Amino acid sequence: MSILLEITDLKVHYPIYGGIMRQVKDVVRAVDGVSFSIPKGTTVGLVGESGSGKTTIGRSIIKLAPITSGSIRYETTEIGGLSTSHFFPWRKRIQMVFQDPFNSLNPRMTCYQIIAEPLDIHFKNWTPTQKKERVAELLKKVGLEADHISRYPHEFSGGQRQRIGIARALAVEPEFIICDEPVSALDVSVQAQIVNLLQDLQEELGLTYLFIAHDLAVVEHISDTVLVMTEGKIVEQATASDLYANPQHPYTRKLLEAVPSL
């Protein structure tokens, strides 16, 4: 199985300034020497408590967080050191579904405008008819109706908004999607619907996911491999079945003990 994304010794440090001269007094090591790879067509779950650095990894891949050092390789190309302009073509291949469906959608834009915006950026030669047909196709793919096209975000439920976010990510036909806690802000019943939708889309479109979450139950359901992260470091890596059956690290065992059960 070929490797789609490979991260080697990734570090993302943020300086803390202080004093009259605003000198660097300390450093926050959000990500501190992380290495892992994601095979094509699989889902790698990245799990840890809030502040562990897992979201920073996802944001660093798509250049929303600057990396301090290390390597991010997409297939055969090193993308970690690319400038924003040179990274632009890769945005068609790498997309992100954000955590909060309430804040990740522009409240002043209609459903059509939100999903069509990536098409306006990456397919400038498309006609209005082509864009409208593509948006209608995407709405159907994520389980929404065609008549939703003219509604605004406040007219949708949380689960529906996240479906719009997924449709926006799919608009440019990416290969790799970073799912940054995509169900944590949703009701439990809606969480299952969104996770099932992501799995169906992966099977249909051959997608590869980095699924970031703090809920081990959700991660177990969707992931092939699970990475456990705390304090900027990965402390355990195993297949989903092995990790839950026989956790090795004390932190992993604590996370599993914290999962509610009936």
Wavefront OBJ file of the C-alpha trace (Angstrom):
o trace
v 0.000 0.000 0.000
v 1.556 3.321 -1.095
v 2.127 6.155 1.374
v 0.152 9.316 0.625
v 1.416 11.546 3.457
v 4.555 11.157 5.547
v 5.473 13.399 8.468
v 8.984 13.206 9.920
v 10.174 14.866 13.145
v 7.604 17.673 12.858
v 7.958 20.507 15.350
v 5.660 23.488 15.791
v 6.924 25.830 18.512
v 5.454 29.174 19.547
v 7.741 31.709 21.295
v 6.585 33.449 24.475
v 7.733 37.059 24.656
v 8.207 39.100 27.797
v 9.981 42.058 29.325
v 10.373 45.602 28.106
v 12.365 44.539 25.039
v 9.864 41.816 24.119
v 12.525 39.105 24.202
v 11.774 35.405 23.896
v 11.368 34.088 27.453
v 10.119 30.592 26.720
v 8.687 28.359 24.002
v 5.377 26.490 23.775
v 6.093 23.136 22.120
v 2.684 22.513 20.562
v 4.120 19.715 18.395
v 7.481 18.345 19.428
v 9.095 15.814 17.109
v 6.142 13.901 15.656
v 6.554 11.256 12.931
v 3.930 9.091 11.216
v 2.657 8.135 7.771
v -0.779 7.692 6.199
v -1.247 5.010 3.518
v -3.463 5.919 0.590
v -7.150 5.046 1.039
v -6.955 4.576 4.821
v -8.046 6.522 7.895
v -5.534 7.408 10.582
v -7.111 8.545 13.842
v -5.222 11.126 15.911
v -6.548 11.221 19.451
v -5.669 13.194 22.577
v -7.051 15.644 25.082
v -7.506 19.347 24.356
v -4.147 21.081 24.064
v -2.251 17.936 23.110
v -1.250 19.412 19.733
v -3.353 17.216 17.455
v -5.202 20.076 15.749
v -1.908 21.926 15.238
v -0.637 18.961 13.203
v -3.670 19.131 10.926
v -3.361 22.887 10.527
v 0.356 22.666 9.792
v -0.276 20.268 6.903
v -2.466 22.824 5.116
v -0.326 25.821 6.105
v -2.685 27.300 8.681
v 0.090 26.892 11.267
v 3.770 27.562 10.445
v 6.135 24.669 11.135
v 9.351 25.198 13.081
v 11.207 22.222 11.612
v 10.662 18.757 10.203
v 9.315 17.294 7.002
v 5.815 16.980 5.529
v 5.976 14.893 2.360
v 2.961 14.352 0.113
v 3.705 11.358 -2.107
v 7.113 12.325 -3.537
v 6.975 16.077 -2.864
v 8.135 17.959 0.217
v 5.313 20.413 0.970
v 6.236 21.488 4.499
v 8.583 24.246 3.356
v 6.479 25.577 0.473
v 5.409 29.200 0.520
v 1.705 30.011 0.528
v 1.733 30.774 -3.202
v 3.632 27.606 -4.121
v 1.304 25.552 -1.917
v -1.800 26.836 -3.757
v -2.035 23.922 -6.291
v -1.966 21.436 -3.400
v -5.145 22.894 -1.921
v -7.099 21.018 -4.588
v -5.653 17.743 -3.312
v -5.752 18.469 0.448
v -8.874 19.811 2.131
v -10.092 20.210 5.705
v -13.402 19.756 7.523
v -13.390 22.031 10.547
v -14.574 21.313 14.069
v -17.258 23.930 14.538
v -19.971 23.924 11.851
v -21.397 27.112 13.348
v -18.263 29.229 12.890
v -16.671 27.605 9.838
v -19.452 28.790 7.497
v -19.844 32.433 6.499
v -23.286 33.539 7.805
v -23.609 36.094 4.981
v -23.255 33.484 2.239
v -25.909 31.097 0.946
v -25.377 27.361 0.825
v -24.664 27.679 -2.903
v -22.075 30.436 -2.435
v -20.268 28.492 0.315
v -19.888 25.323 -1.734
v -19.210 27.158 -5.014
v -16.452 29.363 -3.564
v -13.700 26.702 -4.013
v -14.912 26.236 -7.599
v -14.589 29.987 -8.208
v -10.996 29.835 -6.970
v -9.751 26.623 -8.595
v -11.957 26.295 -11.711
v -12.136 29.846 -13.010
v -13.155 28.731 -16.506
v -16.305 26.927 -15.352
v -19.626 28.372 -16.445
v -22.378 29.258 -13.910
v -24.328 26.220 -15.137
v -21.414 23.889 -14.487
v -20.997 25.285 -10.976
v -24.695 24.971 -10.188
v -24.749 21.374 -11.399
v -21.662 20.549 -9.323
v -23.149 22.123 -6.174
v -26.421 20.224 -6.666
v -24.446 16.983 -7.105
v -22.479 17.627 -3.911
v -25.601 18.419 -1.891
v -27.115 15.119 -2.954
v -23.869 13.294 -2.130
v -23.873 14.563 1.473
v -27.573 13.928 2.032
v -29.072 17.394 1.534
v -31.848 18.509 -0.803
v -31.484 20.628 -3.939
v -33.866 23.255 -2.542
v -31.376 23.927 0.280
v -29.184 25.742 -2.202
v -30.499 29.247 -1.457
v -30.652 28.961 2.341
v -28.273 30.614 4.790
v -26.296 28.762 7.495
v -28.619 29.869 10.326
v -31.465 28.003 8.616
v -29.726 24.637 9.062
v -29.190 22.347 12.032
v -25.685 21.592 13.307
v -25.536 18.275 11.465
v -26.728 19.872 8.229
v -24.111 22.614 8.534
v -21.390 20.013 8.918
v -22.702 18.295 5.781
v -22.292 21.623 3.974
v -18.728 21.816 5.297
v -18.057 18.329 3.946
v -19.577 19.257 0.575
v -17.333 22.338 0.424
v -14.277 20.167 1.138
v -15.307 17.729 -1.619
v -15.974 20.443 -4.209
v -12.480 20.400 -5.760
v -12.245 16.571 -5.729
v -9.456 16.202 -3.132
v -7.573 12.991 -2.376
v -6.838 13.719 1.279
v -9.151 15.281 3.875
v -8.181 16.389 7.378
v -11.199 15.971 9.657
v -10.581 18.192 12.678
v -12.985 16.890 15.333
v -15.850 17.051 12.813
v -18.462 15.564 15.178
v -17.459 16.927 18.592
v -19.949 19.835 18.432
v -22.875 17.590 17.404
v -25.452 15.480 19.228
v -24.564 11.810 19.660
v -27.179 10.592 17.168
v -25.987 13.122 14.579
v -22.355 12.145 15.208
v -23.092 8.612 13.995
v -24.739 9.944 10.832
v -21.738 12.141 9.978
v -19.216 9.364 10.681
v -21.205 6.962 8.495
v -21.350 9.608 5.760
v -17.561 10.052 5.883
v -17.061 6.286 5.620
v -19.455 6.029 2.670
v -17.675 8.893 0.883
v -14.306 7.284 1.499
v -15.474 4.036 -0.042
v -17.115 5.775 -3.001
v -14.376 8.308 -3.785
v -11.254 6.526 -2.530
v -10.472 9.254 0.009
v -7.732 9.241 2.637
v -8.468 10.751 6.062
v -6.588 12.128 9.025
v -9.354 11.978 11.622
v -8.598 14.160 14.644
v -10.707 13.618 17.772
v -10.720 13.325 21.538
v -13.518 10.746 21.579
v -11.968 7.287 21.490
v -15.290 5.619 20.695
v -15.628 7.616 17.469
v -11.986 7.055 16.528
v -12.317 3.288 17.025
v -15.306 3.176 14.694
v -13.708 4.956 11.741
v -9.926 4.441 11.978
v -7.587 1.803 10.579
v -4.664 3.047 12.669
v -4.783 5.164 15.834
v -2.126 7.584 17.098
v -2.331 8.691 20.732
v -0.924 12.141 21.424
v -0.170 14.111 24.584
v 1.947 17.180 25.294
v 3.013 17.518 21.681
v 4.261 13.950 21.280
v 2.828 10.679 19.968
v 3.069 8.149 22.792
v 1.420 5.149 21.137
v 0.581 3.928 17.655
v -1.341 0.758 16.790
v -4.196 -0.598 14.723
v -7.593 0.305 16.134
v -8.339 -3.245 17.257
v -4.948 -3.728 18.952
v -5.039 -0.372 20.694
v -8.424 -0.973 22.285
v -7.746 -4.599 23.130
v -4.276 -4.089 24.589
v -3.257 -0.449 25.238
v 0.428 -0.164 26.120
v 0.938 3.400 27.338
v -0.487 4.579 30.704
v -1.939 7.680 29.033
v -3.815 5.521 26.502
v -5.232 3.413 29.325
v -6.417 6.565 31.097
v -8.144 7.770 27.941
v -9.899 4.429 27.559
v -10.980 4.423 31.200
v -12.552 7.850 30.656
v -14.826 6.610 27.856
v -18.427 6.476 29.197
v -20.108 3.086 29.101
v -23.615 1.903 29.872
l 1 2 3 4 5 6 7 8 9 10 11 12 13 14 15 16 17 18 19 20 21 22 23 24 25 26 27 28 29 30 31 32 33 34 35 36 37 38 39 40 41 42 43 44 45 46 47 48 49 50 51 52 53 54 55 56 57 58 59 60 61 62 63 64 65 66 67 68 69 70 71 72 73 74 75 76 77 78 79 80 81 82 83 84 85 86 87 88 89 90 91 92 93 94 95 96 97 98 99 100 101 102 103 104 105 106 107 108 109 110 111 112 113 114 115 116 117 118 119 120 121 122 123 124 125 126 127 128 129 130 131 132 133 134 135 136 137 138 139 140 141 142 143 144 145 146 147 148 149 150 151 152 153 154 155 156 157 158 159 160 161 162 163 164 165 166 167 168 169 170 171 172 173 174 175 176 177 178 179 180 181 182 183 184 185 186 187 188 189 190 191 192 193 194 195 196 197 198 199 200 201 202 203 204 205 206 207 208 209 210 211 212 213 214 215 216 217 218 219 220 221 222 223 224 225 226 227 228 229 230 231 232 233 234 235 236 237 238 239 240 241 242 243 244 245 246 247 248 249 250 251 252 253 254 255 256 257 258 259 260 261 262
